Amino acid sequence: MTAKKTERVVLAVLNKSGVLGRVAGHIRHEGWNIKRLTVDEDENGSTSTMEIDIEGTHTKLAQVMDRLLNLDCVVNISMIQDGKKVIRRRPQEGQKSAVLEETTAAAPPKGPGVFRILAINPGSTSTKFSLYDGETCILTRTIRHDAAELARLGTVLEQRNLRRDRVTRSLEEAGIDRASIDAIAGRGGLLKPIESGVYAINEKMLEDLHSATAAIHASALGAIIAAEIAGPLAIPAYVVDPVVVDEMDRNAKLTGMPGVERSSIFHALNQKAIARRLAARLGMPYENARFIVAHLGGGITVGAHRYGRVIDVNDALSGEGPFTPERTGAIPAIPLINMCFSGEYTEGEMIEKVSRRGGMKAYLGTSDLQDAQKMINDGDEFAALVLDSMAYQVSKEIGAMTAVLEGLVDAIILTGGLAHSIRFTGAIKQRVDKLAPVHVFPGEDEMLALAEGALRVLRGEERAAQYG
């Protein structure tokens, strides 16, 4: 049995009606137990200090803070971790950029024989980076960028100087000597299809990341910024299992329409990292395992992992698989064709309907599982049907991958943001736990996954592949 862990969190909250119930209900919804809770009104009368001891098997500091900061009544949060006080603040309205994580103590000096890794993961309006000594995270920052400021810069590629300089400035403010860093791992973008692994960032990769296809998403900046910081330091820079990892079996490629093949675009970084983690826990090499991994987030991908390779997986970006909080998933082709030629929608509007405004958002007007859960708690039967149907479709995809693995499955893994919901994962378990043992790893530990990839190379456990 996994030991439970208790952490104390202190929140500054606005004195709004129902704030206590919202915070407590949110914590319980995430599967944590409240061991103690006290509230004291501050002298200004507009805010209160709420001190809570929470217990659970997945009370990771970043997860607690990220999710509680989503509540508009929470001003800031502080916690103690490893003797250090960590504070996260909600950015003020109109603020151009805010570093939301701070540590009151400087990062510790690097110990002898320890590899220090900088992991960089750009998002659409944020740049997150973490510093690891081995597998231990010693510093994390999430830099929020003002959307209007980014828009003024134009393209994603034109944001790189701003984002790179914010990262290096944050390192300096934390007292980090960049010369102490041994390697940098950046999030990979939409490169050409490649095998799984750790890839040294080279000129060919950088050239492809500047293409029109790759540059549509901020993830392309992960490798670009990593290379620009690593260059003057004369240290290696890598990408680890980007979304374009393609190890699909040839039987999985054909669609029935010549000229259209199934593609492999999925949450490779998180799926591979979590699969390796479970394999180690079970005492078996990942290369000997047969797993089904379901990444449950804004997009949902379900992969069949056979002996270290993902031989089949749905491409959620192209509309395959279950419907998700934002995407339609697979839908009947003829009605979709009729809509495309109805004259009511442009090509862009149809892509938007399928990839960003479909699924739960189309049915319930929200892509937030917490909002859907609140509707259900308030007696909305249709919201319950939508959520249960999404779990049903995930279960069906897991069943399909069981057939791909010929019924020989060592374990089923549920991971990603939606895996925090006990109701959602429970509905999936109910249908698939007779196929294989089900293990739940809530959230996305992508920063650690990036660092672990670089560490495998530095420790000689894996050879860095060359892109080209």
C-alpha positions in Angstrom: 0.0 0.0 0.0 1.3 3.5 -0.9 2.0 5.6 2.1 0.0 8.7 2.4 1.8 12.0 2.8 0.6 15.2 4.6 1.5 18.7 3.5 0.5 22.0 5.0 -0.7 24.7 2.6 -1.4 28.4 3.6 -3.7 30.3 1.3 -4.6 34.0 1.1 -8.2 34.1 -0.1 -10.6 36.9 -1.0 -13.5 37.2 1.5 -16.2 36.1 -1.0 -19.4 34.2 -0.2 -18.8 30.4 -0.3 -15.0 30.6 -0.5 -14.4 28.1 2.2 -16.7 25.5 0.5 -15.1 26.1 -2.9 -11.5 25.5 -1.5 -12.5 22.5 0.6 -14.6 21.0 -2.1 -11.8 21.5 -4.7 -9.3 19.7 -2.4 -11.6 16.7 -1.8 -12.5 16.5 -5.5 -8.8 16.0 -6.2 -8.7 13.0 -3.9 -7.0 14.6 -0.9 -8.2 14.5 2.7 -8.4 17.5 4.9 -6.8 16.7 8.2 -7.0 20.3 9.7 -8.4 23.6 8.5 -8.3 27.1 10.2 -9.4 30.5 8.9 -8.5 33.9 10.2 -9.6 37.2 8.7 -6.8 39.6 7.9 -6.6 43.1 9.3 -7.6 44.6 5.9 -10.9 42.9 6.0 -10.9 41.9 2.3 -8.8 38.8 2.6 -8.4 35.8 5.0 -5.6 33.4 5.7 -6.6 29.8 5.4 -4.2 27.1 6.8 -4.9 23.5 5.7 -3.2 20.2 6.3 -4.0 17.9 3.4 -3.3 14.2 3.1 -3.1 12.0 0.1 -0.9 9.7 -2.0 -0.4 12.3 -4.7 0.1 15.6 -2.8 2.8 16.8 -5.0 3.6 20.5 -4.3 3.3 21.7 -7.9 0.0 19.9 -8.4 -1.5 21.3 -5.2 -0.5 24.9 -6.1 -1.3 24.8 -9.8 -4.8 23.5 -9.2 -5.7 25.7 -6.2 -4.5 28.8 -8.1 -7.1 28.1 -10.7 -9.7 29.3 -8.2 -10.4 33.0 -8.7 -10.8 33.5 -5.0 -7.2 32.4 -4.2 -4.7 35.3 -4.1 -1.5 33.3 -3.2 -0.4 30.1 -1.7 2.6 29.1 0.4 4.0 25.8 1.5 7.1 24.4 3.1 9.0 21.8 1.1 12.4 20.4 2.2 12.8 23.2 4.7 12.1 25.9 2.1 9.1 28.2 1.8 7.6 28.1 -1.6 5.2 30.9 -2.7 3.0 31.1 -5.7 1.0 34.2 -6.6 -1.8 34.9 -9.1 -0.6 37.6 -11.5 -2.3 41.0 -11.2 -4.6 42.2 -13.9 -2.7 43.9 -16.7 0.6 42.5 -15.5 2.8 41.7 -18.5 4.8 38.9 -16.9 4.9 37.3 -13.5 7.1 34.6 -12.2 4.6 32.7 -10.1 6.9 30.4 -8.2 9.5 31.7 -5.8 11.8 30.0 -3.2 12.9 31.9 -0.2 16.2 30.0 -0.1 18.9 29.9 -2.8 19.4 26.6 -4.7 21.9 24.4 -2.9 25.4 24.0 -4.3 25.9 21.1 -6.7 27.3 18.0 -5.0 30.3 16.0 -6.2 29.4 13.6 -9.0 26.0 15.1 -9.5 24.7 16.1 -13.0 22.8 19.4 -13.1 20.1 19.6 -15.8 18.1 22.6 -16.9 14.7 21.5 -18.4 12.8 24.1 -20.6 9.1 23.7 -21.6 7.5 26.7 -23.4 3.7 26.9 -23.6 1.5 29.2 -25.6 1.6 32.0 -23.0 4.1 30.7 -20.5 7.7 29.4 -20.3 8.4 26.8 -17.6 11.8 25.7 -16.5 13.2 23.5 -13.8 16.6 22.8 -12.5 17.5 19.3 -11.4 20.5 17.9 -9.5 20.1 14.3 -10.6 16.4 13.5 -10.2 15.9 16.1 -7.5 14.3 19.3 -8.5 16.0 22.2 -6.8 14.3 25.1 -8.6 11.2 25.6 -10.7 9.8 28.7 -12.3 6.7 29.3 -14.4 7.0 32.6 -16.3 3.7 34.0 -17.5 3.8 36.1 -20.6 1.2 38.8 -21.4 -0.7 37.6 -24.5 -0.8 41.1 -26.0 3.0 41.4 -25.6 3.5 38.1 -27.4 1.0 39.2 -30.1 3.0 42.4 -30.8 6.1 40.2 -31.4 4.3 38.5 -34.3 5.2 34.9 -34.9 6.2 32.2 -32.3 9.8 32.3 -33.5 10.0 36.0 -32.9 9.2 35.3 -29.2 12.5 33.4 -28.6 14.6 36.3 -27.4 12.0 37.5 -24.9 11.5 34.0 -23.5 15.2 33.1 -23.5 16.1 36.3 -21.7 13.4 35.8 -19.1 14.8 32.3 -18.4 18.4 33.5 -18.0 17.3 36.4 -15.9 15.3 34.1 -13.5 18.4 31.9 -13.2 20.5 34.9 -12.2 17.9 36.1 -9.7 17.9 32.7 -8.1 21.7 32.8 -7.7 22.3 30.0 -10.2 25.7 30.0 -11.9 25.0 28.9 -15.4 28.5 27.3 -15.6 27.2 24.7 -13.0 24.8 23.3 -15.6 25.9 20.1 -17.3 23.2 19.8 -20.0 19.9 21.4 -21.1 16.8 19.5 -22.2 14.2 21.4 -24.2 10.7 20.3 -25.2 10.6 19.1 -28.8 8.3 20.5 -31.4 6.6 19.2 -34.6 9.6 17.7 -36.2 9.6 14.9 -38.8 8.6 11.5 -37.5 11.5 9.9 -35.5 12.2 6.9 -33.2 11.8 7.3 -29.5 14.9 8.5 -27.6 17.1 11.4 -26.6 18.3 13.5 -29.5 21.2 15.9 -29.6 20.0 19.3 -30.9 21.8 19.9 -34.2 21.6 22.3 -37.1 19.3 20.1 -39.0 16.8 20.0 -36.1 17.0 23.7 -35.6 16.4 24.2 -39.4 13.3 22.0 -39.3 12.0 23.8 -36.2 12.0 27.0 -38.2 9.7 25.6 -40.8 6.1 26.8 -41.1 4.7 23.6 -39.8 6.9 23.3 -36.7 6.8 27.0 -35.8 3.0 27.1 -35.3 3.4 25.9 -31.7 5.5 27.3 -28.9 7.0 23.8 -28.2 9.4 24.5 -31.1 11.1 27.1 -28.9 12.1 24.5 -26.3 14.9 23.2 -28.4 15.8 26.6 -29.9 16.1 28.3 -26.5 18.0 25.2 -25.1 20.5 25.4 -27.9 21.0 29.2 -27.5 21.7 28.9 -23.8 23.9 25.8 -24.1 26.0 27.2 -27.0 28.1 29.8 -25.0 28.4 27.3 -22.1 29.8 24.5 -24.4 27.4 22.0 -22.9 25.1 19.5 -24.7 21.4 20.3 -25.4 18.8 17.6 -26.1 15.2 17.0 -26.8 13.5 13.9 -25.3 10.7 11.9 -26.9 8.9 14.7 -28.9 5.3 14.4 -29.9 6.3 13.1 -33.3 7.8 9.8 -32.0 6.8 7.2 -34.6 7.2 3.4 -33.8 3.9 2.3 -35.2 3.5 -1.2 -36.7 3.0 -1.2 -40.5 -0.4 -2.8 -40.0 -1.4 0.3 -38.0 -0.7 2.7 -40.8 -3.3 1.9 -43.5 -6.6 3.7 -43.3 -8.6 2.2 -46.2 -8.1 5.3 -48.3 -4.9 5.3 -50.4 -3.0 8.6 -50.0 -4.1 9.0 -46.3 -2.1 7.2 -43.7 -2.5 7.2 -39.9 0.2 9.3 -38.2 1.9 9.0 -34.8 1.5 12.2 -32.9 0.9 11.7 -29.2 2.0 12.6 -25.7 5.2 10.6 -26.2 7.3 12.3 -23.4 4.8 11.6 -20.6 3.7 8.2 -21.9 7.2 6.9 -22.2 8.4 8.4 -18.9 5.4 7.0 -16.9 5.8 3.6 -18.6 9.5 3.5 -17.6 8.5 4.5 -14.0 6.0 1.8 -13.6 8.3 -0.8 -15.2 11.0 0.1 -12.6 8.4 -0.2 -9.8 7.4 -3.6 -11.0 11.0 -4.7 -11.2 11.1 -5.2 -15.0 12.9 -3.4 -17.9 10.6 -1.2 -19.9 11.9 -3.0 -22.9 10.4 -6.3 -21.6 7.0 -4.8 -20.8 3.6 -4.8 -22.5 1.7 -1.7 -21.3 -1.3 0.3 -22.4 -0.9 3.9 -21.5 -3.8 6.4 -21.6 -2.8 10.1 -21.4 -5.9 11.9 -20.3 -5.8 15.7 -20.8 -7.2 18.3 -23.2 -6.2 15.7 -25.8 -6.4 12.0 -25.0 -4.0 9.5 -26.5 -4.0 5.8 -25.8 -0.8 3.9 -26.8 0.1 0.2 -27.0 3.7 -0.1 -25.6 5.3 -3.4 -26.6 8.9 -4.1 -25.5 9.9 -0.4 -25.4 8.1 0.7 -28.6 4.6 2.3 -29.1 3.4 0.1 -31.9 -0.1 1.8 -32.1 -1.6 5.0 -30.8 -4.4 7.3 -31.7 -3.6 10.7 -33.2 -5.8 13.0 -31.2 -4.6 16.1 -33.1 -6.0 14.6 -36.3 -9.3 13.6 -34.8 -8.7 9.9 -33.8 -9.8 8.2 -30.6 -12.1 9.2 -27.8 -13.7 12.6 -27.6 -11.9 14.8 -25.1 -12.5 18.0 -23.1 -11.8 20.0 -26.3 -11.7 17.6 -29.3 -14.4 15.6 -31.1 -12.3 12.5 -31.5 -13.4 10.0 -34.2 -16.7 10.9 -35.7 -18.7 9.4 -38.6 -17.2 10.5 -41.9 -20.2 11.1 -44.1 -22.0 13.6 -41.7 -18.7 15.4 -41.3 -18.2 15.6 -45.1 -21.8 17.0 -45.4 -21.0 19.7 -42.8 -17.8 20.7 -44.7 -19.7 21.1 -48.0 -22.8 22.7 -46.5 -21.5 26.2 -47.1 -22.1 27.1 -43.4 -18.5 26.8 -42.3 -15.1 27.7 -43.5 -12.2 25.3 -43.4 -10.7 27.1 -40.4 -14.1 27.0 -38.6 -14.4 23.2 -39.1 -10.8 22.6 -37.9 -11.7 24.7 -34.8 -14.9 22.7 -34.2 -13.0 19.4 -34.3 -9.8 20.3 -32.5 -10.5 23.1 -30.0 -14.3 23.5 -29.6 -15.4 19.9 -29.7 -16.0 17.2 -27.1 -17.0 18.2 -23.6 -16.7 21.9 -24.5 -19.2 21.6 -27.3 -21.7 19.7 -25.1 -21.3 21.6 -21.8 -19.7 24.9 -22.7 -16.6 24.1 -20.7 -13.4 22.1 -21.1 -12.8 22.2 -17.3 -13.5 18.9 -15.6 -14.1 20.7 -12.3 -16.9 22.7 -13.9 -18.5 19.5 -15.3 -18.2 17.8 -11.9 -20.0 20.8 -10.3 -22.8 20.5 -12.8 -23.1 16.8 -11.9 -23.1 17.6 -8.2 -25.9 20.1 -8.9 -28.0 17.4 -10.5 -27.2 17.9 -14.2 -27.9 14.4 -15.7 -26.7 15.4 -19.1 -23.3 16.5 -17.7 -23.0 13.1 -16.1 -23.8 11.4 -19.4 -21.1 13.4 -21.2 -18.4 12.6 -18.6 -19.4 8.9 -18.5 -19.5 8.7 -22.3 -15.9 10.2 -22.5 -14.8 7.5 -20.0 -16.6 4.9 -22.0 -14.8 5.9 -25.2 -11.4 5.9 -23.4 -12.2 2.4 -22.1 -13.1 1.3 -25.7 -9.8 2.6 -27.0 -8.0 0.7 -24.2 -9.9 -2.4 -25.3 -8.7 -1.9 -28.9 -5.1 -1.6 -27.8 -5.5 -4.8 -25.8 -6.3 -6.5 -29.1 -3.1 -4.9 -30.6 -1.1 -6.5 -27.8 -2.9 -9.8 -28.5 -4.5 -9.8 -25.1 -1.1 -10.0 -23.3 -1.0 -6.8 -21.1 1.1 -6.4 -18.1 -0.5 -3.2 -16.9 -2.9 -0.4 -17.9 -1.7 3.1 -17.0 -3.9 6.2 -16.6 -2.0 9.5 -16.5 -2.5 13.2 -17.4 -4.6 15.9 -15.8 -7.9 14.1 -15.9 -6.4 11.2 -14.0 -6.8 13.4 -10.9 -10.6 12.8 -11.0 -11.5 9.7 -9.0 -14.9 9.6 -10.7 -13.4 9.6 -14.2 -10.7 7.1 -13.6 -13.1 5.0 -11.6 -15.5 4.8 -14.6 -12.6 3.6 -16.8 -11.3 1.1 -14.2 -14.8 -0.4 -13.9 -14.6 -1.4 -17.6 -11.0 -2.4 -18.0 -9.6 -3.7 -14.8 -10.4 -7.3 -15.8 -8.0 -6.9 -18.7 -4.9 -6.1 -16.6 -4.0 -4.3 -13.4 -4.7 -0.5 -13.6 -2.2 2.0 -12.2 -3.0 5.7 -11.9 -0.3 8.4 -12.2 -2.2 11.8 -12.1 -0.8 14.8 -13.8 2.1 15.3 -16.2 5.6 15.1 -14.9 7.1 16.4 -18.1 9.9 18.4 -16.6 11.3 15.4 -14.7 10.9 13.3 -17.9 13.1 15.8 -19.8 15.7 15.8 -17.0 15.7 11.9 -16.8 16.3 11.7 -20.5 19.4 13.9 -20.4 20.6 12.1 -17.3 20.4 8.7 -19.1 22.8 10.1 -21.7 25.2 11.8 -19.3 25.4 8.6 -17.2 26.1 6.4 -20.2 22.8 4.5 -20.0 21.7 5.7 -23.4 23.4 7.1 -26.5 22.1 10.4 -27.8 20.6 9.9 -31.3 21.3 12.2 -34.2 18.5 14.0 -35.9 18.6 14.2 -39.7 
